[in-house]
Amino acid sequence: MEFLLAPTIIFMVFVAPIWIFMHYRSKQKSQSSLSQAEREELETLAARAERMLERIETLESILDSETPGWRERMSAEYRHD
């Protein structure tokens, strides 16, 4: 029984902590990366958001030319709510 004491202590002090560290590090890396489908969906959502931003800017420029002062009225309404 005593012949297993030294290898067990060496394993618990040196090997086990490194093994546990490497295990959780590899697990974190695999979970942090996006799959191909997730990456494509993210790119699609980013493109949609960009188009939406362009449309909002276009609508705001139309409102600026047709209804001057609309921004002030909108901000006043939000302050009263």
A tleap script that builds the chain and sets N, CA, C and O, in Angstrom:
source leaprc.protein.ff14SB
mol = sequence {
  NMET GLU PHE LEU LEU ALA PRO THR ILE ILE
  PHE MET VAL PHE VAL ALA PRO ILE TRP ILE
  PHE MET HIE TYR ARG SER LYS GLN LYS SER
  GLN SER SER LEU SER GLN ALA GLU ARG GLU
  GLU LEU GLU THR LEU ALA ALA ARG ALA GLU
  ARG MET LEU GLU ARG ILE GLU THR LEU GLU
  SER ILE LEU ASP SER GLU THR PRO GLY TRP
  ARG GLU ARG MET SER ALA GLU TYR ARG HIE
  CASP
}
set mol.1.N position { 0.818 -1.192 0.000 }
set mol.1.CA position { 0.000 0.000 0.000 }
set mol.1.C position { 0.865 1.259 0.000 }
set mol.1.O position { 0.512 2.270 -0.608 }
set mol.2.N position { 2.010 1.181 0.697 }
set mol.2.CA position { 2.891 2.341 0.778 }
set mol.2.C position { 3.527 2.670 -0.573 }
set mol.2.O position { 3.891 3.822 -0.810 }
set mol.3.N position { 3.666 1.697 -1.451 }
set mol.3.CA position { 4.284 1.938 -2.751 }
set mol.3.C position { 3.384 2.782 -3.660 }
set mol.3.O position { 3.868 3.350 -4.639 }
set mol.4.N position { 2.074 2.876 -3.352 }
set mol.4.CA position { 1.161 3.714 -4.118 }
set mol.4.C position { 1.073 5.146 -3.584 }
set mol.4.O position { 0.535 6.028 -4.255 }
set mol.5.N position { 1.585 5.370 -2.418 }
set mol.5.CA position { 1.488 6.689 -1.786 }
set mol.5.C position { 2.238 7.766 -2.572 }
set mol.5.O position { 1.677 8.828 -2.843 }
set mol.6.N position { 3.469 7.518 -2.934 }
set mol.6.CA position { 4.280 8.509 -3.654 }
set mol.6.C position { 3.701 8.816 -5.040 }
set mol.6.O position { 3.562 9.991 -5.379 }
set mol.7.N position { 3.354 7.802 -5.861 }
set mol.7.CA position { 2.764 8.127 -7.172 }
set mol.7.C position { 1.426 8.878 -7.056 }
set mol.7.O position { 1.120 9.746 -7.874 }
set mol.8.N position { 0.640 8.534 -6.035 }
set mol.8.CA position { -0.640 9.218 -5.837 }
set mol.8.C position { -0.414 10.679 -5.477 }
set mol.8.O position { -1.102 11.555 -6.001 }
set mol.9.N position { 0.515 10.950 -4.611 }
set mol.9.CA position { 0.819 12.332 -4.225 }
set mol.9.C position { 1.341 13.110 -5.430 }
set mol.9.O position { 0.929 14.249 -5.652 }
set mol.10.N position { 2.236 12.515 -6.205 }
set mol.10.CA position { 2.761 13.186 -7.399 }
set mol.10.C position { 1.629 13.478 -8.386 }
set mol.10.O position { 1.555 14.564 -8.960 }
set mol.11.N position { 0.752 12.494 -8.572 }
set mol.11.CA position { -0.382 12.689 -9.481 }
set mol.11.C position { -1.282 13.820 -8.998 }
set mol.11.O position { -1.654 14.683 -9.793 }
set mol.12.N position { -1.637 13.839 -7.729 }
set mol.12.CA position { -2.550 14.841 -7.177 }
set mol.12.C position { -1.936 16.242 -7.174 }
set mol.12.O position { -2.661 17.225 -7.322 }
set mol.13.N position { -0.636 16.350 -7.010 }
set mol.13.CA position { 0.011 17.655 -6.923 }
set mol.13.C position { 0.336 18.223 -8.298 }
set mol.13.O position { 0.176 19.423 -8.523 }
set mol.14.N position { 0.789 17.381 -9.218 }
set mol.14.CA position { 1.260 17.889 -10.507 }
set mol.14.C position { 0.316 17.590 -11.668 }
set mol.14.O position { -0.042 18.493 -12.424 }
set mol.15.N position { -0.079 16.358 -11.810 }
set mol.15.CA position { -0.824 15.941 -12.996 }
set mol.15.C position { -2.284 16.386 -12.942 }
set mol.15.O position { -2.783 16.942 -13.920 }
set mol.16.N position { -2.967 16.163 -11.854 }
set mol.16.CA position { -4.401 16.460 -11.755 }
set mol.16.C position { -4.718 17.941 -11.986 }
set mol.16.O position { -5.634 18.232 -12.755 }
set mol.17.N position { -4.016 18.885 -11.367 }
set mol.17.CA position { -4.348 20.298 -11.621 }
set mol.17.C position { -4.155 20.706 -13.085 }
set mol.17.O position { -4.965 21.447 -13.642 }
set mol.18.N position { -3.073 20.213 -13.703 }
set mol.18.CA position { -2.845 20.535 -15.122 }
set mol.18.C position { -3.926 19.899 -15.986 }
set mol.18.O position { -4.422 20.523 -16.924 }
set mol.19.N position { -4.286 18.686 -15.678 }
set mol.19.CA position { -5.314 17.973 -16.416 }
set mol.19.C position { -6.656 18.721 -16.310 }
set mol.19.O position { -7.331 18.938 -17.316 }
set mol.20.N position { -7.024 19.102 -15.114 }
set mol.20.CA position { -8.288 19.832 -14.913 }
set mol.20.C position { -8.255 21.174 -15.627 }
set mol.20.O position { -9.236 21.550 -16.269 }
set mol.21.N position { -7.151 21.902 -15.531 }
set mol.21.CA position { -7.022 23.191 -16.203 }
set mol.21.C position { -7.177 23.036 -17.718 }
set mol.21.O position { -7.921 23.790 -18.345 }
set mol.22.N position { -6.493 22.081 -18.295 }
set mol.22.CA position { -6.568 21.867 -19.746 }
set mol.22.C position { -7.963 21.432 -20.179 }
set mol.22.O position { -8.437 21.831 -21.243 }
set mol.23.N position { -8.614 20.623 -19.369 }
set mol.23.CA position { -9.972 20.172 -19.694 }
set mol.23.C position { -10.929 21.352 -19.795 }
set mol.23.O position { -11.637 21.489 -20.793 }
set mol.24.N position { -10.961 22.205 -18.777 }
set mol.24.CA position { -11.889 23.329 -18.784 }
set mol.24.C position { -11.499 24.395 -19.801 }
set mol.24.O position { -12.361 25.098 -20.329 }
set mol.25.N position { -10.213 24.517 -20.075 }
set mol.25.CA position { -9.763 25.471 -21.107 }
set mol.25.C position { -10.255 25.027 -22.482 }
set mol.25.O position { -10.729 25.852 -23.263 }
set mol.26.N position { -10.147 23.741 -22.787 }
set mol.26.CA position { -10.620 23.247 -24.081 }
set mol.26.C position { -12.143 23.329 -24.164 }
set mol.26.O position { -12.692 23.591 -25.234 }
set mol.27.N position { -12.816 23.111 -23.058 }
set mol.27.CA position { -14.279 23.210 -23.025 }
set mol.27.C position { -14.721 24.648 -23.288 }
set mol.27.O position { -15.688 24.877 -24.015 }
set mol.28.N position { -14.026 25.607 -22.706 }
set mol.28.CA position { -14.349 27.020 -22.895 }
set mol.28.C position { -14.116 27.429 -24.348 }
set mol.28.O position { -14.927 28.155 -24.923 }
set mol.29.N position { -13.034 26.979 -24.936 }
set mol.29.CA position { -12.749 27.320 -26.330 }
set mol.29.C position { -13.805 26.749 -27.263 }
set mol.29.O position { -14.207 27.420 -28.214 }
set mol.30.N position { -14.254 25.552 -27.021 }
set mol.30.CA position { -15.249 24.940 -27.899 }
set mol.30.C position { -16.606 25.616 -27.757 }
set mol.30.O position { -17.369 25.674 -28.722 }
set mol.31.N position { -16.915 26.123 -26.584 }
set mol.31.CA position { -18.201 26.784 -26.380 }
set mol.31.C position { -18.190 28.233 -26.853 }
set mol.31.O position { -19.243 28.777 -27.189 }
set mol.32.N position { -17.029 28.862 -26.884 }
set mol.32.CA position { -16.975 30.275 -27.231 }
set mol.32.C position { -17.005 30.514 -28.735 }
set mol.32.O position { -17.322 31.622 -29.168 }
set mol.33.N position { -16.691 29.525 -29.529 }
set mol.33.CA position { -16.709 29.726 -30.970 }
set mol.33.C position { -18.108 29.477 -31.521 }
set mol.33.O position { -18.852 28.634 -31.019 }
set mol.34.N position { -18.448 30.231 -32.567 }
set mol.34.CA position { -19.761 30.097 -33.182 }
set mol.34.C position { -19.739 28.996 -34.235 }
set mol.34.O position { -18.731 28.782 -34.909 }
set mol.35.N position { -20.842 28.316 -34.362 }
set mol.35.CA position { -20.953 27.332 -35.432 }
set mol.35.C position { -21.156 28.076 -36.754 }
set mol.35.O position { -21.405 29.281 -36.762 }
set mol.36.N position { -21.051 27.367 -37.843 }
set mol.36.CA position { -21.214 27.994 -39.163 }
set mol.36.C position { -22.622 28.564 -39.313 }
set mol.36.O position { -22.789 29.665 -39.837 }
set mol.37.N position { -23.625 27.833 -38.863 }
set mol.37.CA position { -25.012 28.310 -38.964 }
set mol.37.C position { -25.212 29.566 -38.119 }
set mol.37.O position { -25.878 30.505 -38.555 }
set mol.38.N position { -24.644 29.589 -36.919 }
set mol.38.CA position { -24.761 30.772 -36.061 }
set mol.38.C position { -24.052 31.974 -36.678 }
set mol.38.O position { -24.543 33.100 -36.601 }
set mol.39.N position { -22.899 31.729 -37.286 }
set mol.39.CA position { -22.158 32.806 -37.929 }
set mol.39.C position { -22.949 33.383 -39.111 }
set mol.39.O position { -22.996 34.600 -39.285 }
set mol.40.N position { -23.570 32.516 -39.922 }
set mol.40.CA position { -24.382 32.971 -41.056 }
set mol.40.C position { -25.590 33.761 -40.567 }
set mol.40.O position { -25.938 34.791 -41.145 }
set mol.41.N position { -26.226 33.283 -39.509 }
set mol.41.CA position { -27.382 33.991 -38.962 }
set mol.41.C position { -26.974 35.357 -38.421 }
set mol.41.O position { -27.699 36.336 -38.600 }
set mol.42.N position { -25.835 35.431 -37.769 }
set mol.42.CA position { -25.334 36.698 -37.251 }
set mol.42.C position { -25.041 37.674 -38.383 }
set mol.42.O position { -25.356 38.858 -38.269 }
set mol.43.N position { -24.441 37.196 -39.477 }
set mol.43.CA position { -24.176 38.049 -40.626 }
set mol.43.C position { -25.468 38.538 -41.265 }
set mol.43.O position { -25.556 39.692 -41.685 }
set mol.44.N position { -26.472 37.666 -41.340 }
set mol.44.CA position { -27.776 38.057 -41.888 }
set mol.44.C position { -28.417 39.134 -41.026 }
set mol.44.O position { -28.944 40.120 -41.542 }
set mol.45.N position { -28.371 38.943 -39.708 }
set mol.45.CA position { -28.951 39.934 -38.799 }
set mol.45.C position { -28.212 41.264 -38.876 }
set mol.45.O position { -28.834 42.324 -38.804 }
set mol.46.N position { -26.896 41.217 -39.021 }
set mol.46.CA position { -26.123 42.456 -39.139 }
set mol.46.C position { -26.481 43.186 -40.430 }
set mol.46.O position { -26.599 44.412 -40.429 }
set mol.47.N position { -26.656 42.456 -41.529 }
set mol.47.CA position { -27.046 43.075 -42.798 }
set mol.47.C position { -28.435 43.688 -42.693 }
set mol.47.O position { -28.666 44.789 -43.192 }
set mol.48.N position { -29.362 42.987 -42.049 }
set mol.48.CA position { -30.717 43.533 -41.858 }
set mol.48.C position { -30.686 44.796 -40.999 }
set mol.48.O position { -31.392 45.763 -41.283 }
set mol.49.N position { -29.879 44.783 -39.966 }
set mol.49.CA position { -29.777 45.961 -39.101 }
set mol.49.C position { -29.208 47.140 -39.876 }
set mol.49.O position { -29.652 48.274 -39.693 }
set mol.50.N position { -28.236 46.886 -40.733 }
set mol.50.CA position { -27.653 47.954 -41.544 }
set mol.50.C position { -28.686 48.540 -42.510 }
set mol.50.O position { -28.774 49.758 -42.668 }
set mol.51.N position { -29.466 47.669 -43.151 }
set mol.51.CA position { -30.530 48.155 -44.052 }
set mol.51.C position { -31.579 48.942 -43.270 }
set mol.51.O position { -32.069 49.968 -43.743 }
set mol.52.N position { -31.922 48.466 -42.083 }
set mol.52.CA position { -32.905 49.168 -41.264 }
set mol.52.C position { -32.387 50.555 -40.872 }
set mol.52.O position { -33.142 51.527 -40.885 }
set mol.53.N position { -31.127 50.641 -40.530 }
set mol.53.CA position { -30.529 51.926 -40.183 }
set mol.53.C position { -30.590 52.888 -41.355 }
set mol.53.O position { -30.907 54.065 -41.179 }
set mol.54.N position { -30.289 52.395 -42.554 }
set mol.54.CA position { -30.372 53.243 -43.749 }
set mol.54.C position { -31.799 53.722 -43.974 }
set mol.54.O position { -32.014 54.886 -44.315 }
set mol.55.N position { -32.774 52.841 -43.789 }
set mol.55.CA position { -34.180 53.226 -43.983 }
set mol.55.C position { -34.615 54.264 -42.948 }
set mol.55.O position { -35.335 55.207 -43.275 }
set mol.56.N position { -34.179 54.090 -41.706 }
set mol.56.CA position { -34.524 55.056 -40.664 }
set mol.56.C position { -33.928 56.415 -40.986 }
set mol.56.O position { -34.593 57.439 -40.831 }
set mol.57.N position { -32.674 56.430 -41.435 }
set mol.57.CA position { -32.041 57.699 -41.798 }
set mol.57.C position { -32.762 58.362 -42.953 }
set mol.57.O position { -32.913 59.584 -42.967 }
set mol.58.N position { -33.214 57.572 -43.928 }
set mol.58.CA position { -33.982 58.115 -45.050 }
set mol.58.C position { -35.300 58.699 -44.564 }
set mol.58.O position { -35.672 59.805 -44.956 }
set mol.59.N position { -36.004 57.965 -43.714 }
set mol.59.CA position { -37.277 58.468 -43.175 }
set mol.59.C position { -37.073 59.742 -42.358 }
set mol.59.O position { -37.876 60.671 -42.451 }
set mol.60.N position { -36.023 59.794 -41.571 }
set mol.60.CA position { -35.753 60.990 -40.781 }
set mol.60.C position { -35.431 62.187 -41.669 }
set mol.60.O position { -35.834 63.311 -41.368 }
set mol.61.N position { -34.708 61.950 -42.762 }
set mol.61.CA position { -34.412 63.074 -43.665 }
set mol.61.C position { -35.682 63.564 -44.358 }
set mol.61.O position { -35.835 64.765 -44.583 }
set mol.62.N position { -36.597 62.650 -44.701 }
set mol.62.CA position { -37.883 63.050 -45.283 }
set mol.62.C position { -38.673 63.855 -44.260 }
set mol.62.O position { -39.225 64.903 -44.594 }
set mol.63.N position { -38.734 63.382 -43.031 }
set mol.63.CA position { -39.451 64.115 -41.983 }
set mol.63.C position { -38.808 65.477 -41.730 }
set mol.63.O position { -39.521 66.456 -41.509 }
set mol.64.N position { -37.480 65.561 -41.757 }
set mol.64.CA position { -36.805 66.853 -41.567 }
set mol.64.C position { -37.207 67.853 -42.632 }
set mol.64.O position { -37.386 69.036 -42.341 }
set mol.65.N position { -37.353 67.386 -43.872 }
set mol.65.CA position { -37.697 68.317 -44.954 }
set mol.65.C position { -39.182 68.649 -44.975 }
set mol.65.O position { -39.553 69.777 -45.297 }
set mol.66.N position { -40.042 67.686 -44.636 }
set mol.66.CA position { -41.491 67.921 -44.712 }
set mol.66.C position { -42.081 68.453 -43.411 }
set mol.66.O position { -43.074 69.179 -43.452 }
set mol.67.N position { -41.512 68.122 -42.274 }
set mol.67.CA position { -42.051 68.539 -40.984 }
set mol.67.C position { -40.906 69.038 -40.108 }
set mol.67.O position { -40.405 68.304 -39.256 }
set mol.68.N position { -40.492 70.287 -40.320 }
set mol.68.CA position { -39.411 70.814 -39.481 }
set mol.68.C position { -39.826 70.841 -38.005 }
set mol.68.O position { -40.977 71.145 -37.691 }
set mol.69.N position { -38.921 70.534 -37.129 }
set mol.69.CA position { -39.199 70.567 -35.699 }
set mol.69.C position { -39.818 69.297 -35.146 }
set mol.69.O position { -40.196 69.264 -33.975 }
set mol.70.N position { -39.933 68.262 -35.942 }
set mol.70.CA position { -40.565 67.035 -35.442 }
set mol.70.C position { -39.738 66.386 -34.337 }
set mol.70.O position { -40.284 65.748 -33.437 }
set mol.71.N position { -38.423 66.552 -34.411 }
set mol.71.CA position { -37.567 65.941 -33.387 }
set mol.71.C position { -37.822 66.573 -32.013 }
set mol.71.O position { -37.883 65.873 -31.003 }
set mol.72.N position { -37.968 67.887 -31.988 }
set mol.72.CA position { -38.219 68.578 -30.722 }
set mol.72.C position { -39.565 68.157 -30.134 }
set mol.72.O position { -39.688 67.942 -28.928 }
set mol.73.N position { -40.570 68.043 -31.003 }
set mol.73.CA position { -41.896 67.610 -30.522 }
set mol.73.C position { -41.844 66.179 -29.979 }
set mol.73.O position { -42.466 65.874 -28.961 }
set mol.74.N position { -41.103 65.312 -30.657 }
set mol.74.CA position { -41.000 63.923 -30.200 }
set mol.74.C position { -40.276 63.839 -28.852 }
set mol.74.O position { -40.689 63.096 -27.961 }
set mol.75.N position { -39.198 64.607 -28.714 }
set mol.75.CA position { -38.467 64.556 -27.441 }
set mol.75.C position { -39.301 65.169 -26.316 }
set mol.75.O position { -39.208 64.723 -25.172 }
set mol.76.N position { -40.118 66.191 -26.623 }
set mol.76.CA position { -40.994 66.781 -25.614 }
set mol.76.C position { -42.068 65.771 -25.179 }
set mol.76.O position { -42.404 65.701 -23.997 }
set mol.77.N position { -42.599 65.000 -26.114 }
set mol.77.CA position { -43.602 63.995 -25.779 }
set mol.77.C position { -43.006 62.912 -24.874 }
set mol.77.O position { -43.662 62.469 -23.931 }
set mol.78.N position { -41.793 62.489 -25.145 }
set mol.78.CA position { -41.169 61.447 -24.343 }
set mol.78.C position { -40.835 61.955 -22.949 }
set mol.78.O position { -40.837 61.175 -21.996 }
set mol.79.N position { -40.552 63.233 -22.810 }
set mol.79.CA position { -40.254 63.772 -21.475 }
set mol.79.C position { -41.509 63.827 -20.613 }
set mol.79.O position { -41.423 63.721 -19.390 }
set mol.80.N position { -42.679 63.993 -21.239 }
set mol.80.CA position { -43.929 64.073 -20.478 }
set mol.80.C position { -44.453 62.691 -20.080 }
set mol.80.O position { -45.253 62.583 -19.151 }
set mol.81.N position { -44.018 61.650 -20.759 }
set mol.81.CA position { -44.514 60.288 -20.445 }
set mol.81.C position { -43.871 59.714 -19.251 }
set mol.81.O position { -44.180 58.587 -18.865 }
savepdb mol mol.pdb
quit
